[in-house]
Amino acid sequence: MTINDRDKISLRCGTTGIILNIFLSIGKILIGILNSSISILADGLNNFSDAGSSIVTIVGTKISQKPVDKEHPYGHGRFEYVAALIVTIIILFMGFELGRVSVMKIFYPEEIKVSVWNYIIPGLSIFIKLIMVLYNHIGYKKTDNINLKAVRQDSLMDILATAATIIAVLITNFTSFKRADGITGLLVCLLVLSSGLSLFKEVLDPLLGKAPSKELVSKIYEILLEEKIIVGVHDLIIHDYGPRKVFASAHVEVSDMLNIKTIHERVDAAEKKILKNLNVDITLHMDPVALNDKKYINYKNLAEKIIQKYDKDFRFHDFKTIKKQNENVVFVFDLVLPFGQKKYDSEKIKKDLEELFKKEDEKISLDINVEHSYV
């Protein structure tokens, strides 16, 4: 899907949301006022906030389309996340306001004037909101626009909330329990707040720097290792500047016997392939490896054997050997700890590995740089 197609779908979903939510909001607010029903009025105000959310979605899409400028060399793609954050704040604000009004209604209940509209308007609302859920779900799946996911989730909460208002009217009509309206309004509030808090966390993650998907990482590794000259990949870092701007960098290991021109041509081809297939602008650093040095290979195999025995999740790269006097040798390498699993004691790890290598060969000492993976 092209960027233009993605934006068109997002704008179409936003426009549809504005029209339908304003229609529902006006109907529910009128019925809520005429019948003194706080739950229906609350539901109507919630629909009005939904229309505002759709407006923010459109504005966010428009601003995120802006091209690169002097102040924003990576474009404006992250404004899509900012827009989604604004939507969640609107949801939370309305949730707190509905909660305040509902609590007052519980302590000071009023009689609800029940009419056929108490059932027609909410029933129609559920039907329309179900259409909006499906419409935004399809749009989100096609575009991966987090704003559409937020609107979809909000519409789903509205269906549950509206169903609750119908229940409140039924309870009040058949039992004369006046506080049912306020209690139901409070339940609507809790649903809105729950939805808002969940969305708030999800939207905040990409703004703070969320870890890339395993699928994207795997595809990058797959494309790089398809190049026959590349024998290893490490230090992959991915930066997300919005759906249209993802940058990455990585180190690729190549034989030190290859011609530098050949290496550059193949690595450049890999960069272009990743950009074309994954829309990720990647920069690759070349690390020469002595693949034809048998002694070096034996040393590296020994290091791999010991490190894997110590912890199967540990990886290492940039392996070098430095010869010292009396045939002593220093193993120099970067040790990569697993990402996001647990807290490691780097100094203890260094000490433990030093002892294990000494057991294999007293002439071996270590110079380790401990780091963790970002993917």
N, C-alpha and C positions, 0 to 999 in steps of 0.2 A: 504493500500500500504506500502511495506517495504521501508526502507531507501535506500537500493541498487536499487530497482526499480525506486524510485524517482530520484536518481542520474543518472541512465542510461537514463531516459527520458530527463533530463536537458542537459546532454552531447550530446545526439542525436540532440536535437533542436539547440544547439550551433554550432555543426559541420555543420549541414545543412545550418544554417544562414551564416557561413563563406563562404562556397562554392558558394551559390547563390548570395550573395552580391558582392563577388569579380568578378564573371562573369558579373553581371549588371554594376558594377563600371567601368570595363575596356571598355565595349561596349559604355557606355554613355560618358566617357571621350574622347574616340577616335572620336565619332560623334560630340561632343561639340567643340573639337579643329579643326576638318576638316571643320566645318560649322560656326565657330566663334560664337557659341551660348553659352552665359554665363549661361542661365537657364538650358540647358542640362548638361553643364560642372558642374554647381553647384549641380545638382541632382546626377551626377556621383560621385562627391566628398562625397556627403552625404551617398551614398551607401558604399563607402570605409570606412567611419566612422562606418557604421552599421556592417561591417565585424569585425572591431576592437571591437565593443560592444559584438559581439558573442564570440570573443576570451576571453574577460574579463569574460563573463558568464561561459565559460569552466574553466578558472583558478579559479574563485570564487567557483565553485562547487567542484573542486579538493581540494582546501585549506580547505573549510568548512567540508570536509570529515575527516580531520586529527583528531585523537583521543585526549583525555585529556592528558595534560602533566603537568609538575611541575609549569610552568608559566601560564598555562591556565586551571585551574581546572574544568571549565564549558565547555571545548571544544572550537572549532573554528567555530561554527555555524553562529555567527554574521558576519563572513567574507562574507557570501552571500549578506548581506545588504551593506557591503563596496564595493563589486564588482558592485552592482547595482548603487551605488553612483558614481563610476568611469564612468559607462556607461552614466549617466546623464551629467557628466562634459564633456565627449567627445561630446555629442550631443550639449551642450551649446557652446562649443568652435567652433565647425563647424558652428553653427548658426551665431555667431558673424562674423566669417571669410566670410561666404557667404553674409552676410549683407554688409560688407565693399566693396566686389567686385561688388555687385549689384548696390550700390549707385554710384560707379565710372562709371558703365555701363549706368546709367541713365543720368549722366552729359556728358559722352563721348560715345554716342552710336555708334555701328558698324553694318554694314549690315550683315544679316544672310544669309548664303548660304543654301537655302532650298533644301532638297532632300527627297527621299522616306524613307531614314533611320531616318529622323526626326520624322517619325510617327511609323515606325516599332519597333525601339528600345524602346521608351517610352511605346508603347502599350504592348510589351512583358514584360516590367518591371512591369506594372500594374498587368498583369496576374500572374507573379511570386510572386510579393509582396502579392497579395491576398491569394495565397497558403500559404505563410509564416505567414500571419495574422492568418489564420485558424489553421495552424500547431502549432504555439506558443500558441494560445488561448486554444487548446485542452491540450497542455502540461502544461500550467499554471493551468487549472482547475483540472488536475490530481495531480499536485505536490504542488501547492500553492507557487511556486518559484517566488519571486517578480522580478527576473531578466527576466524571460520569459514574464512577464506582460509588463516590460519596452520595451523589443524587439518587442512584439506584437503591442504596442502603437506606437512605432517608425515606424514600417512597415506600419501602417495605415496612419500615417502622410506622409509617402513617396508616398503612392498612390495618396493622394490629391495633393502633390507637383508635381508629374510627370504629373498628369492631367493638372496642371497649365502650365507646359512647352509646352504641346501640344497646349494649347490655345494661348500661346505666339507666337508660330511658325505660327499658323493660322492667327492671327492678323497681324503679320509682313508680311506674304505672300500676304494677300489680301488688306491691307491698307497702306503698306510701312511705318507704324509707328514704327521706329527703337527702340524707348525707351520702347516699350512693353516688350522686352526681359529683360531689367534691372529691370523694375517694377515687372515682374513675378518672377524674381530671388529674389527680395526683399520680395515678398509674401511667397516664399519658405522659406526664412530666418525666417520670423515671425512665420510660422507654426512650424519650427524646434525649435525655442526658446520657443514658447508656450508649446510644448510637453515636452521639456527639463525641464522647470521650474515646470510644473505640476508633472513630475516624481521625480524631486529633492525633493519636499516637501514630496511626498509619501514615498520615500526611507529613508529620514532623520528621519521620525517619529519613526520607530522601533529602530533606533540607539539612539535617545534621550530618549526612554522609552514610547512607545505608550500604551494607555489603552487597556487591553485585550478585546476581542470580547464579546458581551453580551451572545452569544451562548455558549462560553466556560465557562463563569461564571455560567450560568444557569445549565449547565451539571454537574459542580462540586458540586453546591448546591444540585442538584437532587440526585446524588450518595451518598452524605453524609447523607442526610435526609432519604434515604432508610433504613439506619441503625436505628432500632427501639430505641436503647438506646440514640441516638443523638436527642436532642429536640430543638437545635438551633445552628446557625453558625454565626460567626462574625469575623471581622479583617482578611478577605481574602485578601491576597497579591499575585500577580502573576508577576514573573520575566521572561522575554523572552531573552534567550541567543542564539537564532537562532531556525530554524525549528526543530532541533533535541533535543534541550535542553530548556525545560520550567520547571521552579521550582515554587513552591507555598507554602504558609503557611496559616494556619487558626486556629481559636479557635472554639472548639465544646463544646456545653453545654450538660452535662450528669447529671443524678440524683446522689446526694451525698450519696444515700443509696446503690448504687451498689458496688459489689466487684471490687477492683482495677484491679484484674487479668482479670475479665470479660470485663471491660472497655477497657483495653489494647488490648485484643484479637480482639474486634469488631472494634476499631479505627484503629488498624493495618490492618485489613481486608479491611477497607474503603480506606486506603492509597494505598494498592496494587491494588484495583479495579480501582481507578482513574488513576494509572500509566498504567495499562493494557488497559483500554478503551480510555483514552484521551492522553496518553504519557506525562503526567504531574507528575513530582516527587514532591509530596506534603508532608509536615510535619505538623502534627496536635497537637495542645495543648489542654489539657482537662480542662474545667472549671466546677467544681461541682456546682449544683444548688439544693436548698432545696425545692424539689417538694412536699414534704409531710408536710411542715410547713405552716399551713393555714394562720397564721398571715403574714408571709413573702409573700405568694401568693397574699393576699389582698392588701398589700402595693405595690407590683409590678404591680398589675392590676390598682391601683389608679394612679401610675406613668405613665403607658401606656395611660390611659384615658386622663390625663392632657397634656402630651406631644403631643399626636395625635391631640388634640383639638387646641393646639398652632400652630403646623405645621404637617400636615399629612405625610410629607416626612421625618421627623426626626425619627431616631431609637436610641435605647439605649441597653447597655449590661453591664455585670459584675455588676449587681445590688446587693447591700448589704445594710443592715440596722445596725446602731450602736445606742444602747440605751444610753441615757444620764440621768442625775439626773432630778428629777421632771417629770419623764415619757416623757421627750423630746426624739425625735428620729432623727437621721441624715440619709438621703438617699444618698448613695454613688453610682455613676454609671458613665459610659462613654457615652456621648451623641454624636451620629454619624450624621454629617451634610451631605446632599446629595452631591455627587461628580459632580463637573464641572457645576453646574447650575448658581450660582451667589455668590457674596461675602457676607459673613455673619459677623455681629458684635458679636463676642463671648461673650463679657462682657454684652452687652444688653440682649442677649438671657438668660444668667445666671440670671440676675436681674429680667427679666420678669417671668421666671419660678419660681423663689423664691417667687414672689408675688402671683402667681397662686396657688402654694402649700400651702402658708400661709392662703389663703382664704378657702381652704378645711380643713386645720387643723393647728392651731397656733403652735402646738408642733413639726411640721415638719420643718427641715432645710435641705439644700442641700450642697453636696460636689460633684461638677460636673467637669469632665474632658472632654473638648470639642475637638473632633477630626473629620476628614473627611474620607470618604471611598476612597479606591484606585481602586475600580472596579465599 
